[in-house]
Amino acid sequence: MKISKVLIACLMATVGTAAFAAKFNLKLGHAVNATDGQHAAAVKMAELVKERTKGDVEITIFPANQLGNDAAMINGVRGGTIDIVSSGASNYNGIVANTAAMELPFVFRSAQHAYNVLDGAIGTGVLNELSPHGMKGLAYWENGWRAFTNNKRPVNKPEDLKGLKIRSTPNPYHIQAFKLLGMNPSPMPISELYTALETGTFDAQEHPINVTYSSKFYEVQKHLTVSNHVYSPIILAMNKAKFDSLPANFQTIVVEAAREAAKYQRGLNAANAGKVVSELKKSGMQVIEVVDMAPFQAIVSAEIAKTFGEKNGLTLLKAIADTK
């Protein structure tokens, strides 16, 4: 029996496609726009993983809540319908209580202090607490230093915050801190926040300036104070069963690529901070770049530490404070 040249060509093409197809295809979801540094970190990680596994592991990225909001994506990773999620540490608080310590108000003295904690034994220990909940903690990416924005007035002192309706993260200690400062906080997914600010459901919000910029909150907020009251890490987590199914060398590659992407993103954020503030000013926002945060810290820090300690003990907070 003769086989046509066309059929042979088709068979060869099929074999060739199969030969070069990835052995593991992973879906990664996050909540912010593709212009944000978090997306750049995801792209960098995907590139590193593909290169180092010689194409055997491919990561497809779904930005801007395409796979659902933060809570839905985390649940998807736990259930195995999504492979990887990058989401703010606050969104894991209901699963692992110690994740809340990583973004308590004023817990980190500087960016380097935060990196030393997160990239060291303390941060790794908290990531490992995700394992019993169906997730493998891979790395801490960067949301950044949170800053207040609002539509009512400039914020130079704690009294300026009183009475503002502010969207908060689900972190209970953020909510407590805002109440101590006289605000009326309520959690809401970021996917719903722009409209809530536009319609006046909230007067204020607080995100890192890069998120305020990439999410275009400057269109619906007038005043920005670069308060840096909370350093906000992102936790990158993978479905544990899917991670465990990878060959050991691929597991190592995924973790190392995730951590290299973290350092890459931090560098981008640091390099772009001045540009972002400049762009926010050009957009019409009134920006206060320097403010004395000591009076704010005096109101919230001791009370927050007391509440956290009553629920979880003070060992973790002491370890963070003792880290150079």
ChimeraX commands (.cxc) that place a marker at each C-alpha (Angstrom):
marker #1 position 0.00,0.00,0.00 radius 0.5
marker #1 position 1.36,3.42,-0.98 radius 0.5
marker #1 position 1.16,6.29,1.45 radius 0.5
marker #1 position 0.78,9.70,-0.16 radius 0.5
marker #1 position 3.42,12.37,0.35 radius 0.5
marker #1 position 0.74,14.63,1.84 radius 0.5
marker #1 position -0.17,12.01,4.46 radius 0.5
marker #1 position 3.50,11.48,5.33 radius 0.5
marker #1 position 3.96,15.23,5.73 radius 0.5
marker #1 position 0.93,15.42,8.00 radius 0.5
marker #1 position 2.20,12.55,10.14 radius 0.5
marker #1 position 5.62,14.14,10.45 radius 0.5
marker #1 position 4.08,17.47,11.43 radius 0.5
marker #1 position 1.98,15.77,14.10 radius 0.5
marker #1 position 4.98,13.93,15.50 radius 0.5
marker #1 position 7.01,17.14,15.46 radius 0.5
marker #1 position 4.32,19.06,17.33 radius 0.5
marker #1 position 4.06,16.33,19.96 radius 0.5
marker #1 position 7.81,16.22,20.34 radius 0.5
marker #1 position 7.98,19.91,21.20 radius 0.5
marker #1 position 4.79,20.15,23.28 radius 0.5
marker #1 position 5.25,21.00,26.94 radius 0.5
marker #1 position 4.88,18.09,29.33 radius 0.5
marker #1 position 3.38,20.33,32.00 radius 0.5
marker #1 position 1.08,23.28,31.23 radius 0.5
marker #1 position 0.39,25.51,34.22 radius 0.5
marker #1 position -2.14,28.32,34.66 radius 0.5
marker #1 position -1.12,31.33,36.76 radius 0.5
marker #1 position -3.69,33.93,37.78 radius 0.5
marker #1 position -3.43,37.34,39.42 radius 0.5
marker #1 position -5.73,40.30,40.06 radius 0.5
marker #1 position -3.92,43.33,38.63 radius 0.5
marker #1 position -3.52,44.72,35.14 radius 0.5
marker #1 position -0.78,43.59,32.77 radius 0.5
marker #1 position 0.92,46.99,33.19 radius 0.5
marker #1 position 1.73,46.24,36.84 radius 0.5
marker #1 position 5.07,44.94,38.13 radius 0.5
marker #1 position 3.34,41.84,39.47 radius 0.5
marker #1 position 2.56,40.82,35.89 radius 0.5
marker #1 position 6.17,41.51,34.90 radius 0.5
marker #1 position 7.26,39.12,37.67 radius 0.5
marker #1 position 4.90,36.46,36.35 radius 0.5
marker #1 position 6.28,36.88,32.82 radius 0.5
marker #1 position 9.86,36.66,34.09 radius 0.5
marker #1 position 9.09,33.50,36.05 radius 0.5
marker #1 position 7.39,31.89,33.04 radius 0.5
marker #1 position 10.39,32.70,30.84 radius 0.5
marker #1 position 12.89,31.28,33.34 radius 0.5
marker #1 position 10.89,28.09,33.87 radius 0.5
marker #1 position 10.42,27.47,30.15 radius 0.5
marker #1 position 14.11,28.08,29.43 radius 0.5
marker #1 position 15.43,25.95,32.28 radius 0.5
marker #1 position 13.09,23.02,31.66 radius 0.5
marker #1 position 13.82,23.21,27.91 radius 0.5
marker #1 position 10.16,23.84,27.21 radius 0.5
marker #1 position 8.84,20.95,29.31 radius 0.5
marker #1 position 7.03,23.33,31.69 radius 0.5
marker #1 position 5.00,26.21,30.27 radius 0.5
marker #1 position 3.17,28.78,32.38 radius 0.5
marker #1 position 0.25,30.69,30.87 radius 0.5
marker #1 position -0.58,33.92,32.70 radius 0.5
marker #1 position -4.10,35.21,33.27 radius 0.5
marker #1 position -4.01,38.81,34.61 radius 0.5
marker #1 position -6.76,41.19,35.77 radius 0.5
marker #1 position -9.06,38.70,37.52 radius 0.5
marker #1 position -9.58,36.61,34.38 radius 0.5
marker #1 position -9.70,33.50,36.59 radius 0.5
marker #1 position -11.80,35.18,39.30 radius 0.5
marker #1 position -11.07,37.52,42.19 radius 0.5
marker #1 position -8.32,36.81,44.73 radius 0.5
marker #1 position -10.45,34.61,46.96 radius 0.5
marker #1 position -11.75,32.62,44.00 radius 0.5
marker #1 position -8.26,32.09,42.60 radius 0.5
marker #1 position -6.87,30.93,45.94 radius 0.5
marker #1 position -9.76,28.49,46.26 radius 0.5
marker #1 position -9.09,27.38,42.69 radius 0.5
marker #1 position -5.47,26.61,43.53 radius 0.5
marker #1 position -6.51,24.68,46.64 radius 0.5
marker #1 position -9.02,22.72,44.57 radius 0.5
marker #1 position -6.70,22.13,41.62 radius 0.5
marker #1 position -8.62,24.04,38.94 radius 0.5
marker #1 position -5.88,26.72,38.89 radius 0.5
marker #1 position -2.21,25.83,39.21 radius 0.5
marker #1 position -0.59,29.01,40.56 radius 0.5
marker #1 position -1.88,32.24,42.10 radius 0.5
marker #1 position -0.13,35.43,43.11 radius 0.5
marker #1 position -2.19,37.33,45.66 radius 0.5
marker #1 position -1.67,39.77,48.52 radius 0.5
marker #1 position -0.74,38.16,51.84 radius 0.5
marker #1 position -3.98,39.45,53.39 radius 0.5
marker #1 position -5.98,37.14,51.16 radius 0.5
marker #1 position -4.44,34.10,52.90 radius 0.5
marker #1 position -5.18,35.24,56.46 radius 0.5
marker #1 position -8.24,33.03,56.83 radius 0.5
marker #1 position -6.16,29.98,55.88 radius 0.5
marker #1 position -2.88,30.64,57.69 radius 0.5
marker #1 position -3.13,33.21,60.50 radius 0.5
marker #1 position 0.60,33.98,60.49 radius 0.5
marker #1 position 0.42,35.43,56.97 radius 0.5
marker #1 position -1.18,38.48,58.61 radius 0.5
marker #1 position 2.07,39.22,60.46 radius 0.5
marker #1 position 3.81,39.81,57.14 radius 0.5
marker #1 position 1.86,42.99,56.55 radius 0.5
marker #1 position 1.04,44.41,59.93 radius 0.5
marker #1 position 1.24,48.21,60.02 radius 0.5
marker #1 position 4.81,49.41,60.66 radius 0.5
marker #1 position 6.13,45.86,61.26 radius 0.5
marker #1 position 8.97,46.37,58.76 radius 0.5
marker #1 position 11.51,49.15,59.29 radius 0.5
marker #1 position 12.64,49.29,55.65 radius 0.5
marker #1 position 12.40,47.43,52.36 radius 0.5
marker #1 position 15.64,45.59,53.11 radius 0.5
marker #1 position 14.32,44.53,56.51 radius 0.5
marker #1 position 11.23,43.14,54.78 radius 0.5
marker #1 position 13.33,41.25,52.21 radius 0.5
marker #1 position 15.57,39.76,54.91 radius 0.5
marker #1 position 12.53,38.47,56.78 radius 0.5
marker #1 position 10.56,37.23,53.77 radius 0.5
marker #1 position 13.47,35.58,51.95 radius 0.5
marker #1 position 14.89,33.99,55.08 radius 0.5
marker #1 position 13.84,31.28,57.50 radius 0.5
marker #1 position 10.93,33.29,58.93 radius 0.5
marker #1 position 9.26,33.87,55.58 radius 0.5
marker #1 position 9.91,30.31,54.40 radius 0.5
marker #1 position 8.39,28.97,57.60 radius 0.5
marker #1 position 5.17,30.88,57.01 radius 0.5
marker #1 position 5.04,29.71,53.36 radius 0.5
marker #1 position 5.40,26.13,54.59 radius 0.5
marker #1 position 2.27,26.57,56.72 radius 0.5
marker #1 position 0.27,26.59,53.46 radius 0.5
marker #1 position 1.12,22.93,52.77 radius 0.5
marker #1 position -1.63,21.34,54.94 radius 0.5
marker #1 position -4.11,23.48,53.01 radius 0.5
marker #1 position -3.30,22.09,49.59 radius 0.5
marker #1 position -0.81,24.78,48.55 radius 0.5
marker #1 position 2.93,25.00,48.06 radius 0.5
marker #1 position 4.23,28.47,48.97 radius 0.5
marker #1 position 6.80,29.40,46.33 radius 0.5
marker #1 position 7.95,32.95,47.04 radius 0.5
marker #1 position 7.03,36.45,48.14 radius 0.5
marker #1 position 6.53,38.90,45.33 radius 0.5
marker #1 position 5.96,42.57,45.98 radius 0.5
marker #1 position 2.81,44.61,46.20 radius 0.5
marker #1 position 4.86,47.36,47.86 radius 0.5
marker #1 position 4.47,50.09,50.45 radius 0.5
marker #1 position 0.83,51.05,50.88 radius 0.5
marker #1 position -0.21,54.70,50.61 radius 0.5
marker #1 position -3.47,56.47,51.42 radius 0.5
marker #1 position -5.61,58.10,48.74 radius 0.5
marker #1 position -8.94,59.85,49.23 radius 0.5
marker #1 position -11.41,62.30,47.71 radius 0.5
marker #1 position -11.97,64.56,50.72 radius 0.5
marker #1 position -8.79,66.30,51.87 radius 0.5
marker #1 position -4.98,66.14,52.11 radius 0.5
marker #1 position -3.68,63.80,54.83 radius 0.5
marker #1 position -0.77,65.16,56.88 radius 0.5
marker #1 position -1.71,63.96,60.37 radius 0.5
marker #1 position -3.90,61.24,61.90 radius 0.5
marker #1 position -6.81,63.64,62.45 radius 0.5
marker #1 position -7.09,64.11,58.68 radius 0.5
marker #1 position -8.19,60.47,58.32 radius 0.5
marker #1 position -11.11,60.68,60.73 radius 0.5
marker #1 position -14.50,59.86,59.28 radius 0.5
marker #1 position -13.22,58.62,55.92 radius 0.5
marker #1 position -14.92,55.53,54.47 radius 0.5
marker #1 position -11.98,53.40,53.37 radius 0.5
marker #1 position -11.76,50.17,51.44 radius 0.5
marker #1 position -9.51,47.79,53.35 radius 0.5
marker #1 position -7.92,44.44,52.73 radius 0.5
marker #1 position -9.51,41.49,54.59 radius 0.5
marker #1 position -6.58,41.60,57.05 radius 0.5
marker #1 position -8.31,42.07,60.44 radius 0.5
marker #1 position -5.34,44.07,61.74 radius 0.5
marker #1 position -5.65,46.55,58.89 radius 0.5
marker #1 position -9.30,46.99,59.79 radius 0.5
marker #1 position -8.40,47.47,63.45 radius 0.5
marker #1 position -5.69,50.02,62.58 radius 0.5
marker #1 position -8.03,52.08,60.43 radius 0.5
marker #1 position -10.66,52.10,63.15 radius 0.5
marker #1 position -8.03,53.25,65.66 radius 0.5
marker #1 position -7.26,56.11,63.26 radius 0.5
marker #1 position -10.93,57.07,63.17 radius 0.5
marker #1 position -11.84,55.73,59.73 radius 0.5
marker #1 position -14.72,53.49,58.68 radius 0.5
marker #1 position -13.09,50.50,56.95 radius 0.5
marker #1 position -14.70,47.69,55.00 radius 0.5
marker #1 position -13.08,44.95,52.86 radius 0.5
marker #1 position -13.79,44.70,49.13 radius 0.5
marker #1 position -12.10,42.82,46.26 radius 0.5
marker #1 position -9.89,45.06,44.13 radius 0.5
marker #1 position -11.92,44.08,41.08 radius 0.5
marker #1 position -14.88,46.04,42.46 radius 0.5
marker #1 position -12.96,48.98,43.92 radius 0.5
marker #1 position -12.81,51.42,40.99 radius 0.5
marker #1 position -16.59,51.55,40.70 radius 0.5
marker #1 position -16.99,51.82,44.48 radius 0.5
marker #1 position -14.69,54.85,44.54 radius 0.5
marker #1 position -16.38,56.36,41.49 radius 0.5
marker #1 position -19.85,56.08,43.04 radius 0.5
marker #1 position -18.77,57.29,46.49 radius 0.5
marker #1 position -19.28,54.00,48.29 radius 0.5
marker #1 position -15.79,54.66,49.63 radius 0.5
marker #1 position -13.98,57.98,50.11 radius 0.5
marker #1 position -10.57,56.39,50.38 radius 0.5
marker #1 position -8.40,53.40,49.60 radius 0.5
marker #1 position -4.81,52.36,50.24 radius 0.5
marker #1 position -2.62,50.42,47.87 radius 0.5
marker #1 position 1.00,50.66,46.81 radius 0.5
marker #1 position 1.40,53.56,44.39 radius 0.5
marker #1 position 2.16,51.20,41.50 radius 0.5
marker #1 position -1.24,49.54,41.98 radius 0.5
marker #1 position -2.99,52.90,42.35 radius 0.5
marker #1 position -1.44,53.81,39.02 radius 0.5
marker #1 position -1.97,50.54,37.11 radius 0.5
marker #1 position -5.57,50.26,38.36 radius 0.5
marker #1 position -6.24,53.92,37.38 radius 0.5
marker #1 position -7.54,54.85,40.81 radius 0.5
marker #1 position -6.12,58.31,40.13 radius 0.5
marker #1 position -9.17,58.84,37.90 radius 0.5
marker #1 position -11.48,58.57,40.92 radius 0.5
marker #1 position -9.24,59.82,43.77 radius 0.5
marker #1 position -7.84,63.31,44.32 radius 0.5
marker #1 position -5.37,63.18,47.22 radius 0.5
marker #1 position -2.38,60.87,47.73 radius 0.5
marker #1 position -0.17,60.69,50.82 radius 0.5
marker #1 position 2.92,58.50,50.43 radius 0.5
marker #1 position 2.42,57.14,53.94 radius 0.5
marker #1 position 4.20,53.76,53.59 radius 0.5
marker #1 position 2.23,52.57,56.61 radius 0.5
marker #1 position 2.30,48.90,55.56 radius 0.5
marker #1 position 4.70,46.88,53.44 radius 0.5
marker #1 position 2.49,44.53,51.46 radius 0.5
marker #1 position 4.01,41.30,50.11 radius 0.5
marker #1 position 2.37,39.03,47.57 radius 0.5
marker #1 position 2.35,35.30,48.22 radius 0.5
marker #1 position 2.90,33.12,45.17 radius 0.5
marker #1 position 1.34,29.71,45.82 radius 0.5
marker #1 position 0.92,26.57,43.72 radius 0.5
marker #1 position -1.43,23.65,43.98 radius 0.5
marker #1 position 0.55,21.23,46.13 radius 0.5
marker #1 position -0.50,18.06,44.28 radius 0.5
marker #1 position 0.52,19.61,40.95 radius 0.5
marker #1 position 3.83,20.76,42.42 radius 0.5
marker #1 position 4.48,17.30,43.86 radius 0.5
marker #1 position 3.73,15.75,40.46 radius 0.5
marker #1 position 6.65,17.59,38.87 radius 0.5
marker #1 position 10.03,15.84,38.69 radius 0.5
marker #1 position 12.31,16.91,41.54 radius 0.5
marker #1 position 14.58,18.96,39.26 radius 0.5
marker #1 position 11.54,20.82,37.85 radius 0.5
marker #1 position 10.31,21.54,41.39 radius 0.5
marker #1 position 13.65,23.17,42.14 radius 0.5
marker #1 position 13.49,25.17,38.92 radius 0.5
marker #1 position 9.98,26.46,39.68 radius 0.5
marker #1 position 10.89,27.61,43.21 radius 0.5
marker #1 position 14.16,29.21,42.12 radius 0.5
marker #1 position 12.48,30.96,39.18 radius 0.5
marker #1 position 9.74,32.28,41.47 radius 0.5
marker #1 position 12.33,33.74,43.84 radius 0.5
marker #1 position 14.42,35.23,41.06 radius 0.5
marker #1 position 11.27,36.84,39.65 radius 0.5
marker #1 position 10.69,38.39,43.08 radius 0.5
marker #1 position 14.07,40.11,43.01 radius 0.5
marker #1 position 13.50,41.19,39.42 radius 0.5
marker #1 position 10.15,42.76,40.33 radius 0.5
marker #1 position 11.53,44.52,43.40 radius 0.5
marker #1 position 14.18,46.13,41.22 radius 0.5
marker #1 position 11.56,47.27,38.73 radius 0.5
marker #1 position 9.38,48.76,41.45 radius 0.5
marker #1 position 12.30,50.63,43.02 radius 0.5
marker #1 position 13.42,51.98,39.66 radius 0.5
marker #1 position 9.92,53.09,38.68 radius 0.5
marker #1 position 8.74,54.60,41.99 radius 0.5
marker #1 position 9.73,58.15,41.12 radius 0.5
marker #1 position 8.22,57.87,37.66 radius 0.5
marker #1 position 4.94,56.57,39.08 radius 0.5
marker #1 position 4.65,59.49,41.53 radius 0.5
marker #1 position 5.39,61.89,38.67 radius 0.5
marker #1 position 2.70,60.30,36.51 radius 0.5
marker #1 position 0.17,60.47,39.34 radius 0.5
marker #1 position 0.89,64.16,39.72 radius 0.5
marker #1 position 0.44,64.66,35.99 radius 0.5
marker #1 position -2.91,62.91,36.24 radius 0.5
marker #1 position -4.09,65.66,38.58 radius 0.5
marker #1 position -3.60,64.00,41.96 radius 0.5
marker #1 position -2.42,66.24,44.80 radius 0.5
marker #1 position 0.53,64.33,46.26 radius 0.5
marker #1 position 2.13,64.65,49.70 radius 0.5
marker #1 position 5.44,62.81,49.39 radius 0.5
marker #1 position 6.88,63.41,52.87 radius 0.5
marker #1 position 4.85,63.02,56.05 radius 0.5
marker #1 position 5.79,62.30,59.67 radius 0.5
marker #1 position 4.30,58.87,60.31 radius 0.5
marker #1 position 5.39,58.66,63.97 radius 0.5
marker #1 position 2.03,59.99,65.28 radius 0.5
marker #1 position 0.19,57.40,63.16 radius 0.5
marker #1 position 2.44,54.60,64.40 radius 0.5
marker #1 position 1.97,55.70,68.03 radius 0.5
marker #1 position -1.78,55.23,67.69 radius 0.5
marker #1 position -1.80,51.78,66.10 radius 0.5
marker #1 position 1.38,49.73,66.64 radius 0.5
marker #1 position 1.07,48.71,70.30 radius 0.5
marker #1 position -2.62,47.91,69.99 radius 0.5
marker #1 position -2.10,45.85,66.85 radius 0.5
marker #1 position 0.76,43.88,68.42 radius 0.5
marker #1 position -1.36,43.22,71.49 radius 0.5
marker #1 position -4.27,41.89,69.42 radius 0.5
marker #1 position -2.02,39.72,67.25 radius 0.5
marker #1 position -0.20,38.39,70.31 radius 0.5
marker #1 position -3.43,37.44,72.08 radius 0.5
marker #1 position -4.45,35.32,69.08 radius 0.5
marker #1 position -1.14,33.95,67.85 radius 0.5
marker #1 position 1.52,34.67,70.46 radius 0.5
marker #1 position 4.39,37.12,70.07 radius 0.5
marker #1 position 7.14,34.71,68.92 radius 0.5
marker #1 position 6.78,35.57,65.22 radius 0.5
marker #1 position 6.63,39.32,65.80 radius 0.5
marker #1 position 9.72,39.15,68.04 radius 0.5
marker #1 position 11.58,37.18,65.38 radius 0.5
marker #1 position 10.68,39.79,62.77 radius 0.5
marker #1 position 11.76,42.64,65.07 radius 0.5
marker #1 position 15.06,40.89,65.84 radius 0.5
marker #1 position 15.92,40.40,62.18 radius 0.5
marker #1 position 18.53,42.89,61.00 radius 0.5
marker link #1:1,2 radius 0.2
marker link #1:2,3 radius 0.2
marker link #1:3,4 radius 0.2
marker link #1:4,5 radius 0.2
marker link #1:5,6 radius 0.2
marker link #1:6,7 radius 0.2
marker link #1:7,8 radius 0.2
marker link #1:8,9 radius 0.2
marker link #1:9,10 radius 0.2
marker link #1:10,11 radius 0.2
marker link #1:11,12 radius 0.2
marker link #1:12,13 radius 0.2
marker link #1:13,14 radius 0.2
marker link #1:14,15 radius 0.2
marker link #1:15,16 radius 0.2
marker link #1:16,17 radius 0.2
marker link #1:17,18 radius 0.2
marker link #1:18,19 radius 0.2
marker link #1:19,20 radius 0.2
marker link #1:20,21 radius 0.2
marker link #1:21,22 radius 0.2
marker link #1:22,23 radius 0.2
marker link #1:23,24 radius 0.2
marker link #1:24,25 radius 0.2
marker link #1:25,26 radius 0.2
marker link #1:26,27 radius 0.2
marker link #1:27,28 radius 0.2
marker link #1:28,29 radius 0.2
marker link #1:29,30 radius 0.2
marker link #1:30,31 radius 0.2
marker link #1:31,32 radius 0.2
marker link #1:32,33 radius 0.2
marker link #1:33,34 radius 0.2
marker link #1:34,35 radius 0.2
marker link #1:35,36 radius 0.2
marker link #1:36,37 radius 0.2
marker link #1:37,38 radius 0.2
marker link #1:38,39 radius 0.2
marker link #1:39,40 radius 0.2
marker link #1:40,41 radius 0.2
marker link #1:41,42 radius 0.2
marker link #1:42,43 radius 0.2
marker link #1:43,44 radius 0.2
marker link #1:44,45 radius 0.2
marker link #1:45,46 radius 0.2
marker link #1:46,47 radius 0.2
marker link #1:47,48 radius 0.2
marker link #1:48,49 radius 0.2
marker link #1:49,50 radius 0.2
marker link #1:50,51 radius 0.2
marker link #1:51,52 radius 0.2
marker link #1:52,53 radius 0.2
marker link #1:53,54 radius 0.2
marker link #1:54,55 radius 0.2
marker link #1:55,56 radius 0.2
marker link #1:56,57 radius 0.2
marker link #1:57,58 radius 0.2
marker link #1:58,59 radius 0.2
marker link #1:59,60 radius 0.2
marker link #1:60,61 radius 0.2
marker link #1:61,62 radius 0.2
marker link #1:62,63 radius 0.2
marker link #1:63,64 radius 0.2
marker link #1:64,65 radius 0.2
marker link #1:65,66 radius 0.2
marker link #1:66,67 radius 0.2
marker link #1:67,68 radius 0.2
marker link #1:68,69 radius 0.2
marker link #1:69,70 radius 0.2
marker link #1:70,71 radius 0.2
marker link #1:71,72 radius 0.2
marker link #1:72,73 radius 0.2
marker link #1:73,74 radius 0.2
marker link #1:74,75 radius 0.2
marker link #1:75,76 radius 0.2
marker link #1:76,77 radius 0.2
marker link #1:77,78 radius 0.2
marker link #1:78,79 radius 0.2
marker link #1:79,80 radius 0.2
marker link #1:80,81 radius 0.2
marker link #1:81,82 radius 0.2
marker link #1:82,83 radius 0.2
marker link #1:83,84 radius 0.2
marker link #1:84,85 radius 0.2
marker link #1:85,86 radius 0.2
marker link #1:86,87 radius 0.2
marker link #1:87,88 radius 0.2
marker link #1:88,89 radius 0.2
marker link #1:89,90 radius 0.2
marker link #1:90,91 radius 0.2
marker link #1:91,92 radius 0.2
marker link #1:92,93 radius 0.2
marker link #1:93,94 radius 0.2
marker link #1:94,95 radius 0.2
marker link #1:95,96 radius 0.2
marker link #1:96,97 radius 0.2
marker link #1:97,98 radius 0.2
marker link #1:98,99 radius 0.2
marker link #1:99,100 radius 0.2
marker link #1:100,101 radius 0.2
marker link #1:101,102 radius 0.2
marker link #1:102,103 radius 0.2
marker link #1:103,104 radius 0.2
marker link #1:104,105 radius 0.2
marker link #1:105,106 radius 0.2
marker link #1:106,107 radius 0.2
marker link #1:107,108 radius 0.2
marker link #1:108,109 radius 0.2
marker link #1:109,110 radius 0.2
marker link #1:110,111 radius 0.2
marker link #1:111,112 radius 0.2
marker link #1:112,113 radius 0.2
marker link #1:113,114 radius 0.2
marker link #1:114,115 radius 0.2
marker link #1:115,116 radius 0.2
marker link #1:116,117 radius 0.2
marker link #1:117,118 radius 0.2
marker link #1:118,119 radius 0.2
marker link #1:119,120 radius 0.2
marker link #1:120,121 radius 0.2
marker link #1:121,122 radius 0.2
marker link #1:122,123 radius 0.2
marker link #1:123,124 radius 0.2
marker link #1:124,125 radius 0.2
marker link #1:125,126 radius 0.2
marker link #1:126,127 radius 0.2
marker link #1:127,128 radius 0.2
marker link #1:128,129 radius 0.2
marker link #1:129,130 radius 0.2
marker link #1:130,131 radius 0.2
marker link #1:131,132 radius 0.2
marker link #1:132,133 radius 0.2
marker link #1:133,134 radius 0.2
marker link #1:134,135 radius 0.2
marker link #1:135,136 radius 0.2
marker link #1:136,137 radius 0.2
marker link #1:137,138 radius 0.2
marker link #1:138,139 radius 0.2
marker link #1:139,140 radius 0.2
marker link #1:140,141 radius 0.2
marker link #1:141,142 radius 0.2
marker link #1:142,143 radius 0.2
marker link #1:143,144 radius 0.2
marker link #1:144,145 radius 0.2
marker link #1:145,146 radius 0.2
marker link #1:146,147 radius 0.2
marker link #1:147,148 radius 0.2
marker link #1:148,149 radius 0.2
marker link #1:149,150 radius 0.2
marker link #1:150,151 radius 0.2
marker link #1:151,152 radius 0.2
marker link #1:152,153 radius 0.2
marker link #1:153,154 radius 0.2
marker link #1:154,155 radius 0.2
marker link #1:155,156 radius 0.2
marker link #1:156,157 radius 0.2
marker link #1:157,158 radius 0.2
marker link #1:158,159 radius 0.2
marker link #1:159,160 radius 0.2
marker link #1:160,161 radius 0.2
marker link #1:161,162 radius 0.2
marker link #1:162,163 radius 0.2
marker link #1:163,164 radius 0.2
marker link #1:164,165 radius 0.2
marker link #1:165,166 radius 0.2
marker link #1:166,167 radius 0.2
marker link #1:167,168 radius 0.2
marker link #1:168,169 radius 0.2
marker link #1:169,170 radius 0.2
marker link #1:170,171 radius 0.2
marker link #1:171,172 radius 0.2
marker link #1:172,173 radius 0.2
marker link #1:173,174 radius 0.2
marker link #1:174,175 radius 0.2
marker link #1:175,176 radius 0.2
marker link #1:176,177 radius 0.2
marker link #1:177,178 radius 0.2
marker link #1:178,179 radius 0.2
marker link #1:179,180 radius 0.2
marker link #1:180,181 radius 0.2
marker link #1:181,182 radius 0.2
marker link #1:182,183 radius 0.2
marker link #1:183,184 radius 0.2
marker link #1:184,185 radius 0.2
marker link #1:185,186 radius 0.2
marker link #1:186,187 radius 0.2
marker link #1:187,188 radius 0.2
marker link #1:188,189 radius 0.2
marker link #1:189,190 radius 0.2
marker link #1:190,191 radius 0.2
marker link #1:191,192 radius 0.2
marker link #1:192,193 radius 0.2
marker link #1:193,194 radius 0.2
marker link #1:194,195 radius 0.2
marker link #1:195,196 radius 0.2
marker link #1:196,197 radius 0.2
marker link #1:197,198 radius 0.2
marker link #1:198,199 radius 0.2
marker link #1:199,200 radius 0.2
marker link #1:200,201 radius 0.2
marker link #1:201,202 radius 0.2
marker link #1:202,203 radius 0.2
marker link #1:203,204 radius 0.2
marker link #1:204,205 radius 0.2
marker link #1:205,206 radius 0.2
marker link #1:206,207 radius 0.2
marker link #1:207,208 radius 0.2
marker link #1:208,209 radius 0.2
marker link #1:209,210 radius 0.2
marker link #1:210,211 radius 0.2
marker link #1:211,212 radius 0.2
marker link #1:212,213 radius 0.2
marker link #1:213,214 radius 0.2
marker link #1:214,215 radius 0.2
marker link #1:215,216 radius 0.2
marker link #1:216,217 radius 0.2
marker link #1:217,218 radius 0.2
marker link #1:218,219 radius 0.2
marker link #1:219,220 radius 0.2
marker link #1:220,221 radius 0.2
marker link #1:221,222 radius 0.2
marker link #1:222,223 radius 0.2
marker link #1:223,224 radius 0.2
marker link #1:224,225 radius 0.2
marker link #1:225,226 radius 0.2
marker link #1:226,227 radius 0.2
marker link #1:227,228 radius 0.2
marker link #1:228,229 radius 0.2
marker link #1:229,230 radius 0.2
marker link #1:230,231 radius 0.2
marker link #1:231,232 radius 0.2
marker link #1:232,233 radius 0.2
marker link #1:233,234 radius 0.2
marker link #1:234,235 radius 0.2
marker link #1:235,236 radius 0.2
marker link #1:236,237 radius 0.2
marker link #1:237,238 radius 0.2
marker link #1:238,239 radius 0.2
marker link #1:239,240 radius 0.2
marker link #1:240,241 radius 0.2
marker link #1:241,242 radius 0.2
marker link #1:242,243 radius 0.2
marker link #1:243,244 radius 0.2
marker link #1:244,245 radius 0.2
marker link #1:245,246 radius 0.2
marker link #1:246,247 radius 0.2
marker link #1:247,248 radius 0.2
marker link #1:248,249 radius 0.2
marker link #1:249,250 radius 0.2
marker link #1:250,251 radius 0.2
marker link #1:251,252 radius 0.2
marker link #1:252,253 radius 0.2
marker link #1:253,254 radius 0.2
marker link #1:254,255 radius 0.2
marker link #1:255,256 radius 0.2
marker link #1:256,257 radius 0.2
marker link #1:257,258 radius 0.2
marker link #1:258,259 radius 0.2
marker link #1:259,260 radius 0.2
marker link #1:260,261 radius 0.2
marker link #1:261,262 radius 0.2
marker link #1:262,263 radius 0.2
marker link #1:263,264 radius 0.2
marker link #1:264,265 radius 0.2
marker link #1:265,266 radius 0.2
marker link #1:266,267 radius 0.2
marker link #1:267,268 radius 0.2
marker link #1:268,269 radius 0.2
marker link #1:269,270 radius 0.2
marker link #1:270,271 radius 0.2
marker link #1:271,272 radius 0.2
marker link #1:272,273 radius 0.2
marker link #1:273,274 radius 0.2
marker link #1:274,275 radius 0.2
marker link #1:275,276 radius 0.2
marker link #1:276,277 radius 0.2
marker link #1:277,278 radius 0.2
marker link #1:278,279 radius 0.2
marker link #1:279,280 radius 0.2
marker link #1:280,281 radius 0.2
marker link #1:281,282 radius 0.2
marker link #1:282,283 radius 0.2
marker link #1:283,284 radius 0.2
marker link #1:284,285 radius 0.2
marker link #1:285,286 radius 0.2
marker link #1:286,287 radius 0.2
marker link #1:287,288 radius 0.2
marker link #1:288,289 radius 0.2
marker link #1:289,290 radius 0.2
marker link #1:290,291 radius 0.2
marker link #1:291,292 radius 0.2
marker link #1:292,293 radius 0.2
marker link #1:293,294 radius 0.2
marker link #1:294,295 radius 0.2
marker link #1:295,296 radius 0.2
marker link #1:296,297 radius 0.2
marker link #1:297,298 radius 0.2
marker link #1:298,299 radius 0.2
marker link #1:299,300 radius 0.2
marker link #1:300,301 radius 0.2
marker link #1:301,302 radius 0.2
marker link #1:302,303 radius 0.2
marker link #1:303,304 radius 0.2
marker link #1:304,305 radius 0.2
marker link #1:305,306 radius 0.2
marker link #1:306,307 radius 0.2
marker link #1:307,308 radius 0.2
marker link #1:308,309 radius 0.2
marker link #1:309,310 radius 0.2
marker link #1:310,311 radius 0.2
marker link #1:311,312 radius 0.2
marker link #1:312,313 radius 0.2
marker link #1:313,314 radius 0.2
marker link #1:314,315 radius 0.2
marker link #1:315,316 radius 0.2
marker link #1:316,317 radius 0.2
marker link #1:317,318 radius 0.2
marker link #1:318,319 radius 0.2
marker link #1:319,320 radius 0.2
marker link #1:320,321 radius 0.2
marker link #1:321,322 radius 0.2
marker link #1:322,323 radius 0.2
marker link #1:323,324 radius 0.2
view
